[in-house]
Each structure stands twice: as structure tokens, then as C-alpha cells.
Amino acid sequence: MQSGTTKLPFYVIGHRNPDTDAICSAIGHAAFLRLNGQEDALAVRCGEPTQRTAWVLEQSGLEAPMFVDDVRATAGMVCRRNVIQADPDETFLNAYQKMLSNGVRAVPVVDGELQVKGILRYLDLLELLLPSEKNGIAVRNVRVALKKMALTLDAQTVGADCPDQQDEENLIVLVGASSQSTVEARLKKARDEGTIQRFLVICGDRPYVHNLAVEYGVRALIVTGGYQIDPELEKAAKEKNLCVLLAKQDTASCATLIRCSRTVKHVLRESFITVSSEEPVSLLKKRISSLAQELFPVVDPDTQKMIGVISKSDMIDPPRVRLALVDHNEFAQAVRGVEEAEIVEVIDHHRLAGDLVSREPIRYLNEPVGSTSTLVARKFSHRNLTPIPGVALCLLAGIISDTLNLTSPTTTSLDREMLHWLASVAGVDAGDFTKKFFQVGSLLANATADEIINSDRKGFTEDGLKISIAQVEELGMSCLEMRKQELIAHLHQIAEQEELDMILLCITDVSEHNSIILCAGNESIYRNLPYQPLSDGMFYAPGVVSRKKQIFPASSEAVRQAKR
């Protein structure tokens, strides 16, 4: 098999519409994994950072994780890069030797610009060597470049020089093994027909035939068996622009090797299929399963240059992108293609959803704490490792964001312990950092309705109904009055587009620890929410700040009451 398969990536990734905890816990856990020998662990994101998260990254001196919106393995990821290939102008012999020494039965034919010109199969080489017709001119005809023929035979050139290597000619092979009169009769007939300069005469130690070939002016003469020709005949051949090749092989071997000097481009089929490097393996597998072609060049979709090859056998059990999921455990909240990835670890502080499956046992950490960043920080502490200040600052921000600086009802003693430790490692005052964090970027003042709702939104299924809950934190509610109707209208639009039974937007005032909840969807559900109605689709929720511990349980109960 051809080798060189690219190693698939190992991503540490949070949920879609990531909040600060999702992105920062991914950064922290990837750093932890790299310190523990998994050097390929890479923090990525499947959504845009909020303005506050971007501010945290700026303060930490770290780049935003790479954006990845699809983790399905692609042809470019799994293809073999160290490819045995042939050039269109490569000889049969060279191509055959490559295929034989590497144990392959098909190779891509690629030009100097890495453009794919076809697929060369072992059977195609046999067609070059053995014409389909058994008799007549097809057996005697050969299209070769004299220079390539000389190289294939490792022959000495005398008489006229062979043309440039790429100049191929249609030649008629005449083996001078018949009687002198028969050979002369054939050459005379060729001269009379005007085809004499297409003849290639092959013979051993037969000076008479040598002289006839030069006298009649054939295109080339191959003298086999290591024999020489008369020096005077060499001069005459040069004057007539006749190329003479002195080969060591016997006549039969030379006749075969001549065909081996033909170039492979003459047997390439015009009909062949290439594969885009960006095509998901799952779709590719279905598309090529019924095709006769076995080997598929993988090309860059922009340049069409070949980057590797893939075969049907590669599709039997292709490798998958490895994932460590942080701050979520539900496929509904995960990056696109998660079902086709290999999940190796989960770190989360939310409820179990039940749709996560794996082929092998995995590391699974799920605890009722206020932030996933808390669990990641504890991993460093348990191993007596200290994150760099930038990573510590990110994990600190994750805890502050999810626990509203330890004031959320989800806060635990572990959150407090890790927050104080991270603040000392990062060299910041937690209270001062919290104030600056929540002062950054009021979404109500600066963002569109869609950006506000989707900045941190999670989907759930409860009793067969689809629910989505978004949450934003604000320092005061001064901007809400002018935006509430616009936000409610957009919530209705999303509910209709995504066929949601209920969608909520919780706007939390971190200074007062209260929330305003805007609703859309089925009114018979959200009217059961245990909060104070303010107007149609709008509720006041005093003391409510946690989506996980307060808003989601209340939403679940509203669903159950609606179904009674």
C-alpha cells in the first residue's frame, strides 16, 4: 500500500454559540493535555467569541482558538500523502518498476504542475506491451521517442543524434531475421510507398542488413547482441540523419524493451474521478462504492493540484477526528459532525443528556459545580501543575462568568477554591477583574437581536418538546426597554424557523442578581413559568441568575404542566 496518511487532529472544543466558560475551559484543558504528553491537543471553537470573551483573550495575551464548524473527517485528512505516481511522459518500464517495487496496482499520473492526467493501472501497462490485435500493422507499429528507447535499452548511440526525449514518432518495426532478399524486398517496397523513414530495423551481427538499412535510409537501426558496425557505415548513417543504437541485449529482448520505452500517456483513460480534499469521508464512501475506479486522486478544490490519493479499502474503517468535549455533553449542542468523530473525553457540569455514545471507554468527568473551568483548574492542581498566567486568567474568567463571581446558586466550595488559586497564578484581583469583565460590551447596547440571542444559546429536548434557552449578562437594564419588542419578534422568528416549542432569552442583571425573561413559541407552555408576568411574552424573575439550576428546571416544569 502507498503510505503517508495524515494524522487526524485532536480538538478540545466547547458547545455551539460558546460562552466564556466554553472557550476558556477548552483553552485550559488543551494546555493541560499538552503538559501531560498529548502534544497534538488543540483548543478550537465552533462559534464566535462574545465581546467579553474576546476581551478576556486580549487580557490573557492568547489568540482566539481556531474556528471549526465541522469535525467530520475529510478526504484531505485521511488520504495518503506519500504517493507513488507517474509522469505522463514516463516510460512503461519506469512506471512498471515503480508499481512492482511498491506493491501497487494503480498509480495517479500527474504532470509537473501536480495536475492529475489520469489513473494508470497494471492492466493498462499490459495494453502498452501487448496490443489487442494479434496480426498485421498494429503488432509492428510502435510510437516511441528514440531518446527514450535508447535510455530503456541502455544503448550506445552512433550515427545521427537521437531527437529530444519528448519527440515521439510512429515507427514500423522490422526485425532483420529473414533472408537478405526478403529484408531487401520489404525495404524497397517501403521506399516505393514513401514510408521508409518510419522504419526501425532490428538485427544482430548481419552487416548486409546494416548496409541495406543505411542505404535505403530507414529512421533508425538497432544492432543487438553487443555487436558494432563498420566505422564508415557510421559516417554514412550520420550523413543520412539515421540514428544507430548499439544494444547489448539479444534481438527478442530488444523488441520487447522497445515497447517498454513507450510513454504511459497513450493508455490513460479520459474518464476518471478526482475527489475534493474537503469532501466528508461519510459522503465520499457512499459516492464511490458502486464505481469501478479503485484509486481516487484527492485534489485541492481551489488549485486542483493533487495532494494525495484514497482508495475504496481506505473507506472500510477510516480514522476519525478525536474530540474532547468541554462544557457540554449533548449532541444537540455540539459541533457539526460530532456523530462521526471519536469522542475521547468529556468534562462538563451540566445534566446528562443520554445521546452521547462511544466505541471505547472514555474519560468522563461530570460534577455539579458552577463552571467547567473549575474542573479543568482542579486537573492542574491534582497533578501539581501550574498553568501559565494567560491560561490561568482564562480559567478564572470562565468561573467568574458562569458563577457571576461566586454569587450564582450553582457555586460550590471548589469554585471558590479554584477561583482564588487562579487569581494568584494570573496575578489579578478577582473582584476588580469581575467588575471590568461585566463592564465590557453590553450586548443590548451594541449587538443585533440575532447576536444577542445566539451569543449563548443552548437547545434541549424535554418530554419530546424542543426548548432553547439563551442568556446574556448585563450591568443594569437601561437598554432593555427600547429593544424588548425587537427581541421578542426575533425569538418568534427563530422558534418558527427551527420548529421550537419554546425559546427563552434570559437577560440577567449581574449587579442586582435578577433577570428579565423574554419568551416565544407555544404560549400554553411559557405561561406556566413561575415568574412574574410583565407583558405578553415577558417575565420578571427576581433572584434568578442560573440557566442550569433555575431557568432550565422551571422550563421543564412548565412543559410538564402544559402536557397535563
C-alpha positions as CSV (number, residue, x, y, z in Angstrom):
1,M,0.0,0.0,0.0
2,Q,1.1,3.6,-0.5
3,S,1.9,5.2,2.8
4,G,1.8,8.7,4.3
5,T,-1.7,9.0,5.8
6,T,-2.0,12.4,7.6
7,K,-2.7,12.1,11.4
8,L,-6.1,13.4,12.1
9,P,-6.4,16.3,14.6
10,F,-7.3,16.1,18.3
11,Y,-9.7,19.0,19.1
12,V,-10.7,20.3,22.6
13,I,-14.0,22.1,21.9
14,G,-16.9,23.6,23.7
15,H,-20.5,23.9,22.6
16,R,-22.1,25.9,19.7
17,N,-22.7,29.6,20.5
18,P,-19.9,29.4,23.0
19,D,-19.9,31.4,26.2
20,T,-16.7,32.4,28.1
21,D,-16.6,29.2,30.0
22,A,-16.9,27.0,26.9
23,I,-14.0,28.8,25.1
24,C,-11.8,29.3,28.2
25,S,-12.2,25.7,29.5
26,A,-11.2,24.4,26.1
27,I,-8.1,26.6,26.1
28,G,-7.3,25.4,29.7
29,H,-7.9,21.7,29.0
30,A,-5.9,21.7,25.8
31,A,-3.0,23.3,27.7
32,F,-3.3,20.6,30.4
33,L,-3.3,17.8,27.9
34,R,-0.2,19.1,26.2
35,L,1.6,19.3,29.5
36,N,0.7,15.6,30.0
37,G,2.1,14.4,26.8
38,Q,-0.7,14.9,24.3
39,E,1.1,17.5,22.3
40,D,-1.4,17.4,19.4
41,A,-4.3,18.6,21.7
42,L,-5.7,21.8,20.1
43,A,-8.3,24.2,21.6
44,V,-10.9,25.2,18.9
45,R,-14.3,26.8,18.9
46,C,-17.5,26.3,16.9
47,G,-18.8,29.8,17.2
48,E,-17.7,33.4,17.5
49,P,-16.4,34.6,20.9
50,T,-18.6,37.2,22.7
51,Q,-17.2,40.6,23.2
52,R,-16.4,39.8,26.8
53,T,-14.6,36.5,25.8
54,A,-12.6,38.5,23.2
55,W,-11.7,40.9,26.0
56,V,-10.5,38.1,28.2
57,L,-8.4,36.7,25.4
58,E,-6.8,40.1,24.9
59,Q,-6.1,40.4,28.6
60,S,-4.5,37.0,28.7
61,G,-2.3,37.6,25.6
62,L,-3.7,34.5,23.9
63,E,-5.1,34.1,20.4
64,A,-8.7,33.1,19.9
65,P,-8.9,29.3,19.3
66,M,-9.2,28.3,15.7
67,F,-12.8,28.2,14.3
68,V,-14.0,24.7,13.4
69,D,-17.6,24.3,12.3
70,D,-17.5,20.7,11.1
71,V,-15.4,17.8,12.6
72,R,-16.3,15.2,10.0
73,A,-13.1,13.5,8.6
74,T,-12.5,14.7,5.1
75,A,-10.7,13.1,2.1
76,G,-7.8,15.5,2.6
77,M,-7.4,14.3,6.2
78,V,-7.4,10.6,5.6
79,C,-5.7,10.4,2.2
80,R,-2.2,9.0,1.7
81,R,0.2,11.9,1.0
82,N,3.4,10.0,0.2
83,V,2.1,8.9,-3.2
84,I,3.7,6.7,-5.8
85,Q,2.9,8.4,-9.0
86,A,3.9,8.5,-12.7
87,D,4.6,11.3,-15.1
88,P,2.6,11.4,-18.4
89,D,5.9,11.1,-20.3
90,E,7.3,8.3,-18.1
91,T,8.1,5.1,-19.9
92,F,6.3,1.8,-19.4
93,L,9.4,0.3,-17.9
94,N,9.9,3.0,-15.3
95,A,6.2,3.0,-14.3
96,Y,6.1,-0.8,-14.2
97,Q,9.2,-0.9,-12.0
98,K,7.7,1.7,-9.6
99,M,4.5,-0.2,-9.3
100,L,6.3,-3.6,-8.8
101,S,8.8,-2.3,-6.2
102,N,6.0,-0.6,-4.2
103,G,3.4,-3.3,-4.5
104,V,0.7,-1.2,-6.0
105,R,-1.6,-2.0,-9.0
106,A,-2.6,1.5,-9.8
107,V,-1.0,5.0,-9.6
108,P,-2.1,8.5,-10.5
109,V,-0.4,10.1,-13.5
110,V,0.5,13.7,-12.6
111,D,2.2,16.4,-14.5
112,G,4.9,18.9,-13.2
113,E,2.1,21.2,-12.0
114,L,0.5,18.4,-9.9
115,Q,-2.5,18.3,-12.2
116,V,-3.9,14.8,-12.5
117,K,-3.9,13.5,-16.0
118,G,-5.3,10.0,-15.3
119,I,-5.1,6.8,-13.4
120,L,-2.6,4.2,-14.6
121,R,-3.5,0.6,-13.9
122,Y,-1.4,-2.5,-14.1
123,L,-3.7,-3.8,-16.9
124,D,-3.1,-0.6,-18.9
125,L,0.7,-1.3,-18.9
126,L,-0.1,-4.7,-20.4
127,E,-2.0,-3.0,-23.1
128,L,1.1,-0.9,-24.0
129,L,3.1,-4.1,-24.1
130,L,0.6,-6.3,-25.8
131,P,-1.6,-4.7,-28.5
132,S,-5.2,-6.1,-28.7
133,E,-4.7,-7.1,-32.3
134,K,-2.7,-10.2,-32.9
135,N,-1.7,-9.7,-36.5
136,G,-0.7,-7.0,-39.0
137,I,0.5,-3.5,-38.7
138,A,-0.7,-3.0,-35.1
139,V,1.8,-5.5,-34.0
140,R,4.6,-3.9,-36.0
141,N,3.8,-0.3,-35.2
142,V,5.2,1.4,-32.1
143,R,5.0,5.1,-31.0
144,V,8.2,5.9,-29.1
145,A,10.8,8.6,-28.7
146,L,14.2,7.4,-29.9
147,K,15.9,9.0,-27.0
148,K,13.7,7.2,-24.5
149,M,14.2,4.0,-26.5
150,A,18.0,4.4,-26.2
151,L,17.7,5.0,-22.5
152,T,15.5,2.0,-21.9
153,L,17.9,-0.2,-23.9
154,D,20.9,1.5,-22.2
155,A,22.2,1.6,-25.8
156,Q,25.2,3.5,-27.2
157,T,24.2,6.0,-29.9
158,V,26.2,6.3,-33.1
159,G,25.4,7.8,-36.4
160,A,23.0,10.8,-36.1
161,D,21.9,12.0,-32.6
162,C,18.6,11.0,-31.3
163,P,16.0,13.8,-31.2
164,D,15.0,15.4,-27.9
165,Q,13.5,13.0,-25.4
166,Q,9.9,14.2,-25.8
167,D,9.7,13.8,-29.6
168,E,7.7,10.7,-30.2
169,E,7.4,9.1,-33.6
170,N,5.2,6.4,-35.2
171,L,7.7,3.7,-36.2
172,I,7.3,0.4,-38.0
173,V,9.4,-2.3,-36.6
174,L,11.3,-4.7,-39.0
175,V,13.2,-7.5,-37.4
176,G,16.0,-8.4,-39.8
177,A,15.9,-12.1,-39.2
178,S,14.7,-13.1,-42.6
179,S,16.8,-13.8,-45.7
180,Q,18.7,-10.9,-47.2
181,S,16.5,-10.9,-50.2
182,T,13.3,-10.8,-48.1
183,V,14.6,-7.9,-46.0
184,E,15.7,-6.0,-49.1
185,A,12.3,-6.6,-50.7
186,R,10.5,-5.2,-47.7
187,L,12.7,-2.1,-47.5
188,K,12.4,-1.5,-51.3
189,K,8.6,-1.7,-51.0
190,A,8.7,0.8,-48.1
191,R,10.8,3.2,-50.1
192,D,8.5,3.0,-53.1
193,E,5.5,3.6,-50.7
194,G,7.2,6.6,-49.1
195,T,7.2,5.0,-45.6
196,I,10.9,4.1,-45.4
197,Q,11.8,6.9,-42.9
198,R,9.3,5.4,-40.5
199,F,11.1,2.0,-40.4
200,L,13.0,0.8,-37.3
201,V,15.3,-2.1,-38.3
202,I,16.5,-4.5,-35.5
203,C,19.1,-7.2,-36.1
204,G,22.3,-8.7,-34.7
205,D,25.6,-9.4,-36.4
206,R,24.3,-9.0,-40.0
207,P,26.5,-6.4,-41.8
208,Y,24.5,-6.8,-45.0
209,V,21.2,-5.8,-43.3
210,H,23.1,-2.9,-41.6
211,N,24.2,-1.7,-45.0
212,L,20.7,-2.1,-46.5
213,A,19.2,-0.1,-43.6
214,V,21.6,2.8,-44.2
215,E,21.4,2.6,-48.0
216,Y,17.6,2.8,-48.0
217,G,17.5,5.5,-45.3
218,V,15.5,4.0,-42.6
219,R,14.7,6.1,-39.5
220,A,16.8,4.1,-37.0
221,L,18.8,0.9,-36.8
222,I,19.3,-1.2,-33.6
223,V,22.2,-3.5,-33.6
224,T,21.7,-6.2,-30.9
225,G,23.9,-8.6,-29.0
226,G,26.7,-6.1,-28.3
227,Y,27.9,-6.0,-31.9
228,Q,29.4,-3.0,-33.6
229,I,29.1,-1.6,-37.2
230,D,31.7,-0.6,-39.7
231,P,33.0,3.0,-38.9
232,E,32.4,4.0,-42.5
233,L,28.8,3.0,-42.1
234,E,28.5,5.1,-39.0
235,K,29.6,8.2,-41.1
236,A,27.1,7.3,-43.8
237,A,24.3,7.0,-41.2
238,K,25.1,10.4,-39.8
239,E,25.0,12.0,-43.2
240,K,21.6,10.5,-43.8
241,N,20.3,11.6,-40.3
242,L,19.9,7.9,-39.3
243,C,20.2,7.0,-35.7
244,V,22.1,3.8,-34.9
245,L,21.7,2.2,-31.4
246,L,24.2,-0.4,-30.2
247,A,22.4,-2.6,-27.7
248,K,23.8,-5.4,-25.5
249,Q,20.5,-7.4,-25.4
250,D,19.5,-10.0,-27.9
251,T,17.1,-9.2,-30.7
252,A,14.0,-10.7,-29.0
253,S,14.7,-8.8,-25.8
254,C,15.2,-5.5,-27.7
255,A,11.9,-5.9,-29.5
256,T,10.2,-6.2,-26.1
257,L,12.1,-3.4,-24.5
258,I,11.2,-1.1,-27.4
259,R,7.6,-1.3,-26.4
260,C,8.6,-0.8,-22.8
261,S,10.0,2.6,-23.8
262,R,6.6,3.9,-24.8
263,T,5.1,6.6,-22.6
264,V,2.2,5.9,-20.3
265,K,0.1,8.8,-21.5
266,H,-1.0,6.8,-24.5
267,V,-3.1,4.4,-22.4
268,L,-4.7,6.9,-20.0
269,R,-8.4,6.9,-19.9
270,E,-10.0,10.3,-20.3
271,S,-12.8,9.3,-17.9
272,F,-11.6,9.3,-14.3
273,I,-12.9,10.8,-11.0
274,T,-11.0,13.0,-8.6
275,V,-12.1,13.8,-5.1
276,S,-12.1,17.2,-3.4
277,S,-9.9,17.3,-0.2
278,E,-12.9,18.9,1.6
279,E,-15.4,16.2,0.9
280,P,-16.5,14.4,4.1
281,V,-15.5,10.8,4.2
282,S,-19.0,9.7,5.0
283,L,-20.4,11.2,1.8
284,L,-17.4,10.0,-0.3
285,K,-17.9,6.4,0.9
286,K,-21.4,6.3,-0.5
287,R,-20.5,8.1,-3.7
288,I,-17.7,5.8,-4.8
289,S,-19.0,2.5,-3.5
290,S,-20.5,1.5,-6.9
291,L,-17.8,2.9,-9.1
292,A,-15.3,0.7,-11.0
293,Q,-12.4,3.0,-10.3
294,E,-10.4,1.8,-7.3
295,L,-7.9,4.7,-6.7
296,F,-9.0,8.3,-6.4
297,P,-6.7,11.3,-6.6
298,V,-7.5,13.8,-3.8
299,V,-7.2,17.4,-5.1
300,D,-7.2,20.9,-3.6
301,P,-10.6,22.3,-4.6
302,D,-9.1,25.7,-5.5
303,T,-6.0,24.8,-7.4
304,Q,-7.0,21.3,-8.5
305,K,-3.5,20.2,-7.6
306,M,-3.2,16.6,-6.2
307,I,-2.4,16.3,-2.5
308,G,-2.8,12.6,-2.1
309,V,-4.8,9.5,-3.0
310,I,-7.6,7.5,-1.4
311,S,-8.9,4.0,-2.3
312,K,-12.0,2.1,-1.5
313,S,-10.1,0.0,1.0
314,D,-9.4,3.2,2.9
315,M,-13.1,3.6,3.4
316,I,-13.7,0.4,5.3
317,D,-12.8,1.9,8.7
318,P,-11.4,5.3,8.2
319,P,-9.8,7.2,11.0
320,R,-11.8,9.9,12.8
321,V,-11.2,13.3,14.3
322,R,-10.7,13.0,18.0
323,L,-12.7,15.2,20.3
324,A,-12.6,16.2,24.0
325,L,-15.9,17.9,24.7
326,V,-16.0,20.6,27.4
327,D,-18.9,22.4,28.9
328,H,-21.5,20.2,27.2
329,N,-22.3,16.5,26.7
330,E,-25.3,16.7,24.3
331,F,-25.0,16.2,20.6
332,A,-27.7,18.8,20.1
333,Q,-25.3,21.4,21.4
334,A,-22.1,20.0,19.8
335,V,-20.2,21.0,16.7
336,R,-21.5,19.7,13.4
337,G,-20.3,16.1,12.6
338,V,-19.8,15.1,16.2
339,E,-21.6,11.8,15.5
340,E,-18.7,10.9,13.1
341,A,-15.9,11.9,15.4
342,E,-14.2,9.8,18.1
343,I,-15.0,11.3,21.4
344,V,-12.2,10.5,23.9
345,E,-13.2,12.7,26.8
346,V,-16.0,14.8,28.3
347,I,-15.6,17.5,31.0
348,D,-18.9,19.1,32.0
349,H,-21.0,20.5,34.8
350,H,-24.5,20.2,33.2
351,R,-27.1,17.4,33.2
352,L,-26.5,14.2,31.3
353,A,-28.5,14.2,28.0
354,G,-28.2,10.5,27.1
355,D,-27.3,10.7,23.4
356,L,-23.6,10.5,23.8
357,V,-22.1,7.2,22.6
358,S,-18.6,5.9,22.1
359,R,-17.0,2.8,20.7
360,E,-14.4,2.6,23.5
361,P,-14.4,3.6,27.2
362,I,-13.7,7.3,27.6
363,R,-12.7,9.7,30.4
364,Y,-15.9,11.3,31.6
365,L,-15.9,14.0,34.3
366,N,-19.3,15.5,35.2
367,E,-19.7,17.2,38.6
368,P,-22.3,19.7,40.0
369,V,-20.0,22.7,40.1
370,G,-20.5,26.3,38.9
371,S,-18.2,26.1,35.9
372,T,-16.3,23.7,33.6
373,S,-13.2,25.9,34.1
374,T,-13.3,24.9,37.8
375,L,-12.9,21.2,36.9
376,V,-10.1,22.0,34.4
377,A,-8.3,24.1,37.0
378,R,-8.6,21.2,39.5
379,K,-6.9,18.9,37.0
380,F,-3.8,21.2,37.1
381,S,-3.9,21.3,40.9
382,H,-4.2,17.5,41.2
383,R,-1.1,17.0,39.1
384,N,0.8,19.7,40.9
385,L,1.0,21.6,37.6
386,T,0.6,25.4,37.3
387,P,-0.9,26.9,34.2
388,I,0.8,29.8,32.6
389,P,-0.7,33.2,33.7
390,G,-2.6,33.6,30.4
391,V,-4.3,30.2,30.7
392,A,-5.0,30.8,34.4
393,L,-6.7,34.1,33.6
394,C,-8.9,32.4,31.0
395,L,-10.0,29.7,33.5
396,L,-10.6,32.5,36.1
397,A,-12.8,34.3,33.6
398,G,-14.7,31.0,32.9
399,I,-15.5,30.7,36.6
400,I,-16.4,34.3,37.1
401,S,-18.7,34.3,34.0
402,D,-20.6,31.1,34.9
403,T,-20.9,31.8,38.7
404,L,-21.3,35.6,38.4
405,N,-18.2,35.8,40.6
406,L,-19.4,33.1,43.0
407,T,-22.8,34.6,43.6
408,S,-24.8,32.1,41.4
409,P,-26.7,29.3,43.3
410,T,-24.6,26.8,41.3
411,T,-21.4,28.0,43.1
412,T,-19.6,25.4,45.2
413,S,-16.6,25.4,47.6
414,L,-14.5,24.0,44.8
415,D,-15.4,27.0,42.6
416,R,-14.2,29.4,45.4
417,E,-11.0,27.4,45.9
418,M,-10.1,27.3,42.3
419,L,-11.0,31.0,41.7
420,H,-8.7,32.2,44.5
421,W,-5.9,29.9,43.3
422,L,-6.2,31.0,39.6
423,A,-6.3,34.7,40.6
424,S,-3.0,34.3,42.4
425,V,-1.4,32.5,39.4
426,A,-2.8,35.1,37.0
427,G,-1.7,37.9,39.3
428,V,-5.0,39.8,39.3
429,D,-7.6,40.8,41.9
430,A,-10.7,38.7,41.3
431,G,-13.1,41.5,42.3
432,D,-11.5,44.1,40.1
433,F,-11.3,41.7,37.2
434,T,-15.0,40.8,37.6
435,K,-16.1,44.4,37.5
436,K,-14.1,45.0,34.3
437,F,-15.3,41.8,32.8
438,F,-19.0,42.7,33.1
439,Q,-18.4,46.3,32.1
440,V,-17.2,45.1,28.7
441,G,-19.6,45.1,25.7
442,S,-23.2,45.4,26.6
443,L,-24.9,43.3,24.0
444,L,-28.2,45.1,24.5
445,A,-26.4,48.4,23.6
446,N,-24.2,47.2,20.8
447,A,-25.4,43.9,19.2
448,T,-28.1,42.9,16.8
449,A,-31.1,40.9,18.0
450,D,-29.7,37.8,16.4
451,E,-26.3,38.3,18.0
452,I,-27.9,38.9,21.4
453,I,-30.0,35.7,21.3
454,N,-27.3,33.5,19.8
455,S,-24.4,34.7,21.8
456,D,-25.0,31.9,24.4
457,R,-28.0,29.7,23.5
458,K,-28.4,26.0,24.2
459,G,-31.0,23.6,23.0
460,F,-32.8,20.9,24.9
461,T,-35.4,18.2,24.4
462,E,-37.8,17.8,27.3
463,D,-40.7,15.3,27.2
464,G,-40.4,15.2,23.4
465,L,-40.6,19.0,23.1
466,K,-37.8,21.2,21.7
467,I,-36.7,24.0,24.0
468,S,-34.0,26.6,23.6
469,I,-32.6,28.9,26.3
470,A,-30.4,31.9,25.7
471,Q,-28.8,34.0,28.3
472,V,-26.9,37.3,28.4
473,E,-25.5,39.2,31.4
474,E,-25.8,43.0,31.7
475,L,-24.8,45.6,34.2
476,G,-28.3,47.1,34.6
477,M,-31.3,47.0,32.3
478,S,-31.2,50.5,30.9
479,C,-31.1,49.4,27.3
480,L,-33.8,46.7,27.5
481,E,-36.9,48.9,27.1
482,M,-36.0,50.1,23.7
483,R,-35.0,46.5,22.5
484,K,-37.6,44.2,24.0
485,Q,-40.2,44.2,21.2
486,E,-37.4,43.6,18.6
487,L,-36.0,40.8,20.7
488,I,-39.4,39.1,21.2
489,A,-40.1,39.4,17.5
490,H,-36.8,37.7,16.6
491,L,-37.5,35.0,19.2
492,H,-40.7,34.2,17.4
493,Q,-38.9,34.1,14.1
494,I,-36.3,31.6,15.4
495,A,-39.0,29.5,17.0
496,E,-40.7,29.2,13.6
497,Q,-37.6,28.6,11.6
498,E,-36.2,25.9,14.0
499,E,-39.6,24.4,14.9
500,L,-39.1,25.1,18.6
501,D,-41.8,24.5,21.1
502,M,-40.4,27.2,23.3
503,I,-37.5,29.7,23.2
504,L,-36.4,31.9,26.1
505,L,-34.0,34.8,26.4
506,C,-32.9,35.4,30.0
507,I,-31.3,38.9,30.4
508,T,-29.5,38.8,33.8
509,D,-28.6,41.9,35.7
510,V,-25.4,40.9,37.4
511,S,-25.4,43.9,39.7
512,E,-28.9,43.2,41.1
513,H,-29.0,39.4,40.6
514,N,-32.3,39.5,38.9
515,S,-33.4,38.5,35.4
516,I,-35.9,39.5,32.8
517,I,-37.1,36.6,30.6
518,L,-38.5,37.0,27.1
519,C,-40.4,34.1,25.6
520,A,-41.7,32.9,22.3
521,G,-43.2,29.7,20.9
522,N,-46.1,27.9,22.4
523,E,-47.8,30.2,24.9
524,S,-49.5,27.3,26.7
525,I,-46.0,26.3,27.8
526,Y,-44.3,29.5,28.7
527,R,-47.3,31.0,30.6
528,N,-46.6,28.2,33.2
529,L,-43.2,29.7,34.1
530,P,-43.1,30.5,37.8
531,Y,-42.2,34.2,37.3
532,Q,-44.0,37.5,37.5
533,P,-45.6,38.4,34.1
534,L,-44.8,41.9,32.9
535,S,-46.4,41.8,29.5
536,D,-47.1,39.3,26.7
537,G,-44.0,37.1,26.5
538,M,-42.1,38.9,29.2
539,F,-41.5,37.9,32.8
540,Y,-39.6,39.3,35.8
541,A,-37.5,36.7,37.7
542,P,-36.1,38.1,41.0
543,G,-33.0,36.2,42.2
544,V,-32.8,34.1,39.1
545,V,-29.3,34.1,37.5
546,S,-28.6,30.4,36.7
547,R,-29.8,28.8,33.5
548,K,-28.7,25.4,34.7
549,K,-30.1,25.4,38.2
550,Q,-33.0,27.8,38.0
551,I,-34.3,28.5,34.4
552,F,-34.0,25.1,33.0
553,P,-35.8,23.3,35.8
554,A,-38.5,25.9,35.7
555,S,-38.8,25.4,31.9
556,S,-39.0,21.6,32.4
557,E,-41.8,22.0,34.9
558,A,-43.7,24.4,32.6
559,V,-43.5,21.7,29.9
560,R,-44.9,19.0,32.2
561,Q,-47.8,21.3,33.3
562,A,-48.6,22.1,29.7
563,K,-48.8,18.4,28.9
564,R,-51.2,17.5,31.7
